[in-house]
């Protein structure tokens, strides 16, 4: 069967081909819809990633605090809870169960609930990476910070975390790329992202191959851009002699 790429230039209502492939006024093509769906995917992924990095860093740090057993137990429980419940189950819990238990959250749009679910799910994985990064550092770095008179917050801020984050950039890159893939579960609560687009438009147009190829390309572009951003950050932040060359993000 020959490919028909003009499917993206068709009006979503009457299926007529529109010159230039972009709609005007009330006209709306499948290409317009595709780019809008990509925007939703990027928004869900980047917002979820921001939450995951912030929460995951906090949880990862408290799991390594000295003489803080209760905080460590809390961090461990957080990781076990969010890491061992499937993401799709967490999406439904946030969408149906949490608003029933916390009535003010009933007014939250689905976008916020999905982002919270995706961000907290990923935060458990990032917390584990931050913990591993801090614990991989020589103990002398912690003692050096204490010897300089730094408080616990200060030697984490100025000594441990800057080095730990350099170590964990490669796994952070993988998690950041994975979050774009995991954002596909947002279709389950009717977020108009790429997966929902592929399912609906493939059925409407009877051209699922073209639609899925286009969606796959956009997922690949998103992941590649994230990969290159983290590769640039890793290259610029390397400490000579500390992180071996050639272990960068994406295997560059």
VEXTOR-108618 format. One line per 5 residues: their letters; for each residue x, z, y of N, C-alpha, C. Coordinates in steps of 0.001 Angstrom, whole numbers, plus 524288, in hexadecimal, padded with zeros to 5 digits. Layout:
<rs>
A	X Z Y X Z Y X Z Y; ... .
</rs>
This chain:
<rs>
XXXXX	8034C 80000 7FB4F 80000 80000 80000 8036D 80000 804E0; 80268 7FC3D 8085B 8058E 7FBC7 80D1A 80456 8003F 810D7; 80866 801DF 813A0 807B3 805FC 81787 804B9 803E1 81C48; 80174 80716 81E7C 7FE8E 8059E 82331 7FF82 809D1 82757; 803A7 808FE 82A72 8050B 80CE3 82E51 8017D 80CC4 83315 .
XXXXX	7FE1A 808D1 8335A 7FA5E 8089F 837B6 7F63D 80CE8 83746; 7F633 80F92 832C4 7F268 813C2 83221 7F2FA 817D7 83672; 7F7BD 81899 83866 7F895 81C84 83C7D 7F6A7 81AB8 841D5; 7F59E 8159F 84250 7F3AF 8138E 8474D 7EDC3 8134E 84776; 7EB35 8150C 84348 7E582 814C0 84319 7E2FF 81954 845EB .
XXXXX	7DE95 81821 84861 7DB79 81C33 84AD4 7D951 81FD3 8469A; 7D960 824DB 8479C 7D7AD 8289A 8439F 7D1C7 82879 842B9; 7CED8 82603 8464D 7C92E 825E0 845AF 7C73F 820C0 8434B; 7C8B6 81C4B 845B9 7C69B 8174C 843DF 7CA75 81414 840AA; 7CF4C 8162A 8400F 7D348 8139F 83CD2 7D541 80E72 83F00 .
XXXXX	7D3F7 80D3D 843EA 7D604 8087B 84657 7DBAD 80952 847F2; 7DEEC 80536 84774 7E466 80587 848F8 7E4CD 80558 84EEB; 7E7B4 8090D 85126 7E86B 8096C 856CE 7EDD8 80778 8582E; 7EE20 80404 85BF1 7F321 801DD 85D9F 7F6A3 80633 85FB9; 7FB8C 80630 85E13 7FF3A 80A2B 85FD4 7FF23 80F17 85C92 .
XXXXX	7FB47 80FA4 85932 7FAD0 813FF 85570 7F993 8194A 857DE; 7F95C 819A2 85D05 7F7EF 81E95 85F80 7F29B 81E05 86213; 7EF56 821F5 8616D 7EA23 821C5 8639E 7EA1F 8228A 8697E; 7E5CD 820F8 86BE4 7E519 8219F 87182 7DFAC 823D6 8726E; 7DF50 827AD 875E1 7DA45 82A07 876F6 7D81A 82CC4 87233 .
XXXXX	7D38B 82AE3 8705A 7D114 82D52 86BD6 7D2FF 82B01 866AF; 7D633 826EC 866F6 7D863 824B2 86231 7DCC4 8282C 86026; 7DCEA 828A6 85B0B 7E0AC 82C36 858A6 7E269 829C5 8538D; 7E766 8283C 85333 7E947 825A0 84E82 7EB84 82992 84AA3; 7EC7E 8278A 845E1 7EEE6 82AE5 841F4 7F48A 82C3B 84355 .
XXXXX	7F700 828FC 84684 7FC3E 82A4E 8485F 7FBFF 82EDC 84C35; 7F81E 82EBC 84FBB 7F754 83331 8534A 7F691 83837 85027; 7F356 837BE 84C3B 7F21D 83C4A 848FA 7F6FA 83E2D 84613; 7FA23 83A76 8442E 7FEEF 83BD8 84169 802AE 83EE6 844E8; 8036F 83D15 849A9 806FF 83FC4 84D40 804DB 84514 84EDA .
XXXXX	7FFAB 84561 84F71 7FD4A 84A70 850AA 7FE07 84E48 84C26; 7FD61 84C58 84750 7FE2D 84FAB 842B9 803D5 85172 8425D; 80778 84DF9 843A5 80D00 84F6D 843AD 80DFA 853BA 847AF; 80B71 85349 84C30 80BFD 8575F 85028 80A1B 85CA4 84E33; 805C1 85CA8 84B49 803D5 8618D 84915 807AA 863BE 84519 .
XXXXX	809DA 86050 841CF 80DA5 8620F 83DE9 8126E 8647C 84081; 81474 861E3 8448A 81906 863EA 8474D 817BC 8691C 849F4; 81319 8697A 84C51 8118D 86E4A 84F04 8111D 872DB 84B39; 80E7E 871F4 846CA 80DEF 8760E 842DE 81348 877B7 840C9; 81699 873D4 83FAF 81BB1 874F3 83D51 81F43 877DF 8410E .
XXXXX	81FB7 8760D 845E1 82359 8787E 84991 82181 87DE9 84B36; 81C69 87E87 84BF4 81A68 883B4 84D5D 81B18 88780 848D2; 819F8 885AA 84414 81AD7 888F3 83F7B 8208F 88A51 83ED0; 82405 88686 83FEE 829A3 88782 83F7C 82B67 88BA1 84367; 82956 88B62 8482F 82AC2 88F47 84C23 82932 894C3 84A5C .
XXXXX	8246E 8953E 84847 822AD 89A56 8464F 82618 89C1C 841C6; 82753 89878 83E46 82A7E 899CE 839B5 82FEA 89BA0 83B40; 8324F 8990E 83F0A 8378F 89A90 840B8 83794 89FF6 84349; 833B9 8A0FC 8468F 83384 8A601 8494A 83264 8AA72 84576; 82E24 8A9DB 8427D 82C9B 8AE01 83EDC 8309A 8AE89 83A76 .
XXXXX	8326B 8AA24 83869 83636 8AA4B 8342E 83B50 8ACDB 835D0; 83CFB 8ABE0 83AA0 841C8 8AE57 83C8B 84121 8B439 83CF8; 83C9F 8B5E2 83F02 83BAF 8BB87 83F91 83B8B 8BE2A 83A37; 838A5 8BBEB 836A1 83835 8BE3D 83166 83D73 8BE1A 82E98; 8404A 8B9C9 82F27 8456A 8B96C 82CAF 84935 8BD7B 82EB2 .
XXXXX	8490C 8BE79 833C8 84C93 8C253 8361A 84B42 8C7D4 8344A; 84639 8C932 83448 844E8 8CE9F 832E5 8461B 8CFC1 82D30; 8467C 8CBAC 829FF 847EA 8CC87 82482 84DB3 8CDDC 823E7; 850C1 8CD15 82804 85660 8CE2D 827AF 85802 8D2C5 82B0B; 85445 8D54C 82D9A 855A0 8D9A9 83103 857C8 8DE38 82DD2 .
XXXXX	85BFB 8E0A4 82FA4 85E15 8E531 82CD9 85AB2 8EA03 82DC2; 85A31 8ED21 829C4 85767 8F228 82A33 851C3 8F179 82C07; 84F3B 8ED3D 82A5F 849B9 8EC5F 82BC5 846B4 8EAC4 826E2; 84635 8EE3F 82316 843C5 8ECC8 81E12 83E1B 8EB0E 81E9C; 83B2F 8ED80 82232 835B1 8EC0E 822B2 83517 8E6A3 82509 .
XXXXX	83865 8E55F 828CB 83836 8E01D 82AF8 839D2 8DC1A 826DF; 83DB4 8DD71 823C5 83F69 8D9EA 81F99 83B07 8D905 81BAA; 83838 8DD2A 81A57 833E5 8DC9F 8169D 82F94 8D938 818F2; 82E90 8DA05 81DFD 82A9E 8D6C4 8208D 82C34 8D107 82067; 8312C 8CFF4 821A4 83315 8CA90 82186 832C2 8C83C 81C11 .
XXXXX	8342A 8CB48 81829 833D7 8C962 812CC 82E32 8C83C 8113B; 82AA2 8CBB7 812C8 82517 8CAE1 81188 82305 8C5FC 8143E; 824B8 8C52B 8191D 82316 8C07A 81C07 824B8 8BB89 8191A; 82994 8BB5C 8177C 82B97 8B6BF 814CA 828B2 8B5E6 80FAE; 827F0 8BA15 80CA4 8254A 8B993 80797 81FA7 8B7C1 80852 .
XXXXX	81D0A 8B9CF 80C53 81793 8B86E 80D3D 816F9 8B2B3 80EB8; 819BE 8B112 812CA 818E5 8ABC7 814D2 81BA7 8A797 81196; 81FA1 8A91C 80EAF 8226B 8A53B 80B99 81FBD 8A40E 8066E; 81CC6 8A7D2 8045A 81A98 8A73F 7FF1F 814D6 8A5C8 7FEF9; 8127D 8A511 80384 80D21 8A317 803B4 80D60 89D5A 80547 .
XXXXX	80B2D 899CE 8022F 80B72 89434 80380 80964 8931F 80904; 80BD0 88F4E 80B8A 80A73 88E27 810F6 804B6 88CB0 81191; 802AC 8898C 80E00 7FD33 887F0 80E78 7F993 88CA2 80E2B; 7FAE8 89078 80ADD 7F7C9 8953D 80A88 7F813 89831 80FAE; 7FCB3 89878 811F9 7FD3C 89B27 81700 7FA16 8986F 81B48 .
XXXXX	7F9EB 8933C 81B29 7F6C1 8905A 81EFC 7F110 8920A 81EA5; 7EEF4 89243 819E7 7E97D 893BE 8193F 7E897 8997B 81AA5; 7EC6D 89CD9 81981 7EBE2 8A256 81B0A 7EB8D 8A2DD 820EC; 7EEFD 8A022 823B9 7EEF7 8A067 8296E 7EA10 89DE2 82BB8; 7E80D 899F4 8291F 7E399 89717 82B4D 7DE60 899BC 82A21 .
XXXXX	7DDE8 89C1B 8257D 7D8E3 89E4C 823F1 7D8D7 8A43F 823BD; 7DD0C 8A6A8 821B8 7DCF7 8AC4B 820B7 7DE8D 8AF6C 82587; 7E2F0 8AE0A 827F0 7E4E1 8B116 82C5F 7E0EA 8B14E 830DC; 7DE7A 8ACE2 83271 7DA88 8AD47 836A4 7D5E9 8B0BE 8352F; 7D4A2 8B111 83025 7D05A 8B486 82E85 7D1E8 8BA3A 82F07 .
XXXXX	7D6EE 8BB5F 82E27 7D8DD 8C0BC 82E9F 7DA24 8C227 8343E; 7DBBA 8BE50 83752 7DD19 8BF29 83CD9 7D995 8BBA2 8401D; 7D4ED 8BD6A 8418D 7D10C 8BA16 8442F 7D30A 8B714 848F7; 7D673 8B95B 84C4F 7D845 8B63B 850C9 7DAF8 8B123 84F3F; 7DD18 8B0E0 84A79 7DFD0 8AC28 848D5 7DC0F 8A7BE 84764 .
XXXXX	7D6FB 8A8E0 84739 7D32B 8A4BE 8462D 7D320 8A0AB 84A84; 7D4C0 8A241 84F28 7D4D2 89E97 8538D 7D9D0 89B59 853C2; 7DD90 89C74 8504B 7E276 89989 85040 7E188 8940C 84E1A; 7E3BD 8901B 85084 7E33D 88ACD 84E60 7E63B 88A55 84944; 7E4A9 886B0 845D6 7E768 885FC 840D2 7ED3F 884FF 8417C .
XXXXX	7EEB9 8826E 845C7 7F444 88158 846AB 7F775 8865E 846BE; 7F590 88A5F 8496E 7F863 88F51 849D8 7F8CB 891EB 8447E; 7F493 891E0 84189 7F492 89468 83C71 7F84A 891AC 838A7; 7F855 88C75 838D5 7FBDF 88983 8356C 8018A 88A84 836E8; 8029D 88A9C 83BF1 807F2 88B86 83DC7 809CE 890F3 83C28 .
XXXXX	80662 894D8 83C8B 807CF 89A18 83AE0 80904 89A3B 8350A; 805B4 897B6 831F4 80692 897A2 82C53 80BB1 894E8 82B01; 80C9B 89069 82D54 81157 88D6D 82C33 8162E 8904C 82E27; 815D8 8928A 832D4 81A51 89548 83512 81BC3 89A2A 83210; 817E8 89D44 83087 8190A 8A21D 82DBA 81ADC 8A102 82822 .
XXXXX	818A6 89CF8 825B6 81A7E 89B64 82084 8204B 899F0 820B9; 821C0 896D3 8249E 8272D 89522 8251B 82AB6 8998A 826FB; 82885 89D44 829E1 82BB5 8A198 82BDF 82E26 8A4BB 82774; 82B70 8A527 82302 82D93 8A81B 81E97 83282 8A583 81C86; 8328C 8A05A 81C74 83715 89D7A 81A8B 83B94 89DDA 81E72 .
XXXXX	83A59 89D83 82374 83E6C 89DEC 82769 84094 8A380 8279B; 83D38 8A762 826D2 83F05 8ACD0 826B5 8431A 8AD93 82270; 84236 8AB2C 81DF1 845ED 8AB98 819A9 84B1D 8A906 81B1A; 84AE1 8A4AB 81DE5 84FA5 8A1FD 81F84 852A2 8A524 8239A; 84FD4 8A776 8274F 85266 8AAAE 82B45 854F5 8AF68 828B1 .
XXXXX	85233 8B1EC 8251B 8547A 8B65D 82244 8597A 8B4C5 81F79; 8593E 8B063 81CC0 85DD7 8AE94 819DF 86255 8AD4A 81D8C; 86109 8AB03 82216 8651D 8A9B8 825DA 867D8 8AE84 82800; 864D0 8B27F 82948 8671A 8B754 82B5F 86A65 8BA05 8272D; 86863 8BA3E 82271 86B34 8BCF4 81E4A 86FF9 8B9EC 81C66 .
XXXXX	8703B 8B4DD 81D9F 874CA 8B1C4 81C1A 87974 8B2B3 81FB5; 8787A 8B517 82437 87CB7 8B60A 827E8 88021 8BA9A 8260A; 88521 8BA6C 8273A 88889 8BEDD 825E2 886A0 8C3DB 82888; 886D1 8C83E 825C6 88517 8CD37 82803 88849 8CEBB 82CCA; 88D05 8CCA2 82D15 89050 8CDE3 83193 88DFD 8CC2E 836B3 .
XXXXX	88AA3 8C819 836A9 8883B 8C65A 83B8D 8846D 8CA6F 83D9A; 8816F 8CCC6 83A0C 87DD8 8D0ED 83BAE 880F0 8D598 83DD2; 8851C 8D70F 83B02 8883A 8DB8D 83CB0 88B03 8DA75 841DA; 88C95 8D5A0 842A5 88F27 8D449 84794 88B70 8D4F4 84C26; 88689 8D348 84B5B 882A7 8D3FC 84F7C 881A2 8D9B7 8509C .
XXXXX	88154 8DCDD 84C7D 8807B 8E275 84D35 88525 8E4F5 84FED; 889E4 8E323 84E8E 88E92 8E553 850FA 88EDB 8E42C 856CE; 88C6A 8DFDF 8586B 88C5B 8DE7F 85DFC 88831 8E17F 86104; 88540 8E4AB 85E3F 88142 8E7CE 860D6 87BFD 8E535 86140; 87B54 8E0DA 85E89 8764F 8DE2C 85EA8 87231 8E15F 85BC8 .
XXXXX	86D68 8E127 85DB1 86900 8E350 85ACC 867AF 8DF8A 85656; 86424 8E13E 852F4 8629F 8DDDE 84E94 86073 8D8AD 85090; 85D14 8D8E9 8547A 85ADA 8D418 856B4 85F26 8D0AD 858ED; 862DE 8D306 85B96 866FB 8CFF9 85E17 86A98 8CD5A 85A23; 86C3B 8D026 85601 86FDE 8CD82 85270 86D1D 8C985 84EFE .
XXXXX	867FA 8CA13 84E3A 8651E 8C5CD 84BB3 864C3 8C120 84F6D; 86394 8C240 8544D 862DA 8BE08 85820 867E0 8BB1C 85947; 86C35 8BDE9 859E2 87105 8BB6E 85BB1 87509 8BA55 8576C; 87489 8BCE8 852EF 87888 8BC4F 84EE1 87651 8B9CC 849EE; 87258 8BC33 8479A 8709B 8BA87 84271 86D38 8B593 84285 .
XXXXX	86921 8B597 845AE 86577 8B13A 84571 867CD 8ABFA 8471D; 86B16 8ABCA 84B38 86D63 8A6AD 84C82 87065 8A43F 847F9; 8730A 8A76F 844DE 875ED 8A55F 8406C 87247 8A44E 83BC6; 86E7D 8A7BE 83AF6 86AE6 8A712 83689 867C5 8A209 83714; 865FB 8A0E8 83BD1 862E7 89C1F 83C90 8662A 8973A 83B95 .
XXXXX	86B2D 8977C 83CB3 86E8A 892FE 83B82 86EC8 89202 835A0; 86EC5 89638 83296 86F05 895B2 82CEC 86A0B 8933A 82ABE; 86595 894B3 82CEE 8609C 8932B 82A88 85E3C 88E43 82CDE; 8610C 88B77 8302B 85ED6 886A8 83263 85D37 882BD 82E28; 86068 881C0 82A17 85EA8 87E00 8260D 85976 87F74 82376 .
XXXXX	858C2 8845A 8218A 8539D 88591 81F48 84F42 885A4 8235B; 8507B 88705 8283C 84C89 886B5 82C59 84AD5 88115 82D33; 84E7D 87D7C 82CAE 84D30 877F3 82D27 8494A 8765D 828F6; 84A45 8780B 82433 846B9 876BA 81FE6 84149 87904 820D0; 8410A 87DE8 8228D 83BF8 88057 8238A 83913 87DA0 827F9 .
XXXXX	83BFD 87BFA 82BF3 8398D 8794F 83062 83762 87405 82ECD; 83A19 8715B 82B42 83814 86C6C 82935 8336C 86D65 8259F; 833B1 87189 8228B 82F64 872C9 81EF5 82A61 8741D 821DC; 82ADF 87654 8267E 8262E 87801 82947 822E3 8734C 82AEA; 8257A 86ECF 82BC9 82277 86A0A 82CDD 81F6B 86866 82806 .
XXXXX	821E1 868CF 82377 81F20 86792 81E99 81AB2 86B6B 81DA9; 81BBF 87072 81E72 817C8 8746D 81D77 8133A 87433 82146; 81416 871D2 825D7 80FD5 8716F 829A5 80B4E 86E36 82794; 80C36 86B4B 82351 80808 86816 8211C 80365 86B5A 81F52; 80445 87063 81E20 7FFE6 873A7 81C5B 7FBF5 87491 820AF .
XXXXX	7FD51 87344 8258C 7F9B0 8740C 829E2 7F4C2 870C7 82941; 7F50B 86C93 82631 7F062 86957 82565 7EC11 86C75 822BF; 7ED85 8709D 81FE8 7E9AB 873B4 81D06 7E5CE 87668 820A1; 7E753 8774D 8258F 7E3C6 879BB 82959 7E2AA 875F5 82DCE; 7E2E4 870E1 82C8A 7E11B 86CB2 8300C 7E469 86BEA 834E8 .
XXXXX	7E971 86D36 834AB 7ECFB 86BB3 838E6 7EE1B 865DC 83836; 7ED43 862A2 83C3E 7EDC7 85CEE 83B9E 7F370 85B12 83B86; 7F687 85D18 837D4 7FC12 85BA8 8378B 7FCC6 85707 833D5; 801AE 855D2 83283 802DE 850F8 82FBD 80060 850A4 82A53; 8004C 854EC 82775 7FE19 854BD 82231 7F845 853AC 82251 .
XXXXX	7F57E 85649 825D5 7EFE8 8553F 8264E 7EEFB 84F9D 82809; 7F248 84DC2 82B9D 7F1EE 84854 82D58 7F27F 844A3 828B9; 7F672 84585 8257B 7F76D 84213 8210A 7F2C8 84207 81D4D; 7F0A0 84699 81C32 7EC3D 846ED 81898 7E776 84415 81AB8; 7E639 844F3 81FB4 7E172 842BB 821DE 7E200 83CEE 82306 .
XXXXX	7E64B 83B62 82580 7E6F3 835ED 826FF 7E7E1 83280 82233; 7EAB3 8347A 81E5F 7EB6E 8317C 81995 7E648 8302E 81701; 7E293 833DE 81746 7DD6F 832F7 814FD 7DA28 82F50 8185B; 7DA64 83007 81D88 7D736 82CD1 8210B 7D8CB 82718 820F6; 7DDDC 82615 820C3 7DFD4 820BE 8214D 7E0DE 81E09 81C1A .
XXXXX	7E0D1 82107 817D5 7E242 81EEF 812B3 7E7CC 81CC4 812BA; 7EB17 81EFA 8161D 7F09A 81D71 8166B 7F40C 8224A 815EF; 7F3A1 8250E 811A0 7F68F 829FC 81128 7FC74 82937 810FA; 7FE44 824C4 80EE8 803EE 823FE 80E82 8065D 823B1 813E5; 80420 82082 81755 80633 8200D 81CA7 805E8 8253F 81F8C .
XXXXX	80183 827F4 81EDE 800BE 82CEA 8219D 804B0 830FB 81FB6; 80555 8317F 81AA2 808F3 8356C 8188C 80EA0 83413 819C6; 80FE6 82F0C 819ED 81531 82D8F 81B6F 81649 82F22 82114; 8128D 82E26 82493 8134A 82F8E 82A0F 813D8 83576 82AB6; 81093 83867 827F5 810D0 83E1B 82847 815F8 8401B 82616 .
XXXXX	817B9 83DD1 821CF 81CB9 83F6B 81F72 8213B 83E77 82334; 8212C 83A0B 825D1 8254B 838D4 8299B 82562 83CD9 82E01; 820C9 83E6E 82FE7 820A1 8423D 83426 8227A 847A4 8325B; 8211C 8491E 82D8F 82338 84E09 82B72 8292E 84DBB 82B10; 82B23 8494D 8293E 830CB 848A6 828AA 83385 848CE 82DF5 .
XXXXX	8313C 84641 831E0 8338A 84655 8371C 833B3 84BE6 83937; 82F76 84ECF 83886 82F40 8543C 83A69 8337D 8578A 837E3; 833FE 85709 832B2 837EE 85A15 82FE6 83D72 8587F 83186; 83E3A 8536A 8324D 84369 85188 833CA 844F6 85386 83932; 84153 85382 83CD7 8427B 8556F 8421D 843FE 85B2E 841F2 .
XXXXX	840FF 85E56 83EFA 8424C 863DE 83E66 847B3 86480 83BFE; 848D8 86164 8380B 84DEF 861A1 8357F 85253 8608C 83959; 851B2 85C8A 83C8E 855D1 85B1E 84047 8566C 85F30 84499; 85219 86197 84633 8526A 865AB 84A35 85595 86A48 84828; 85466 86BF7 84364 8574A 8705F 84128 85CF2 86EE6 83FFC .
XXXXX	85DE2 869F9 83E7A 8633F 86844 83D95 86666 86882 842A4; 863E7 866FF 846F5 86684 86746 84C10 867AB 86CEF 84D8D; 863C1 87064 84CB8 86485 875EC 84DEE 868F7 87830 84AAA; 8690F 876D8 8459D 86D25 878EB 84234 8728A 87711 843F0; 872DB 8721B 8454D 877EE 86FF1 846E1 879E5 87285 84BDC .
XXXXX	8765C 87371 84F8E 877E6 875C5 85485 87911 87B94 8541B; 876EF 87E30 8501E 8777C 883E4 84FCA 87B71 885A6 84BB7; 87E04 881F9 84920 881C5 8837C 8451A 88657 8868D 8476C; 887F6 88A89 8448D 88CA3 88D86 845EF 89107 88B91 84273; 89523 88946 8449A 8995B 88728 8415C 89B78 88B34 83D8F .
XXXXX	89BBE 889B2 83899 89DD4 88D34 834A1 899DE 890ED 83260; 89513 8910E 834AA 89127 894B0 832AC 88D3B 891E8 82F28; 88B13 88D85 83108 88788 88A5E 82DE3 88A61 8856C 82C76; 88AEA 88460 82776 88DF9 87FE0 825BE 88B78 87AD6 82780; 88EA9 87735 82942 88CC1 8721B 82ACF 88A6C 86F53 8261C .
XXXXX	8865D 86C50 82722 88407 86948 822EB 87F8B 86BF8 82030; 87E31 870C5 821D4 879C1 87374 81F6B 87517 87359 82303; 87502 86FAB 8267A 87109 86F89 82A82 86BB3 86DFB 82880; 867E5 86E31 82C34 86298 86CDE 82AEF 86246 8673F 82926; 85F63 86688 82502 85EA3 86142 82314 8634C 85F18 82058 .
XX	86772 8622D 81F65 86BF0 8606A 81C74 86F5F 85CA9 81F5F; 86F71 85CE5 824A0 872A4 85951 8279A 87855 85B22 82789 .
</rs>
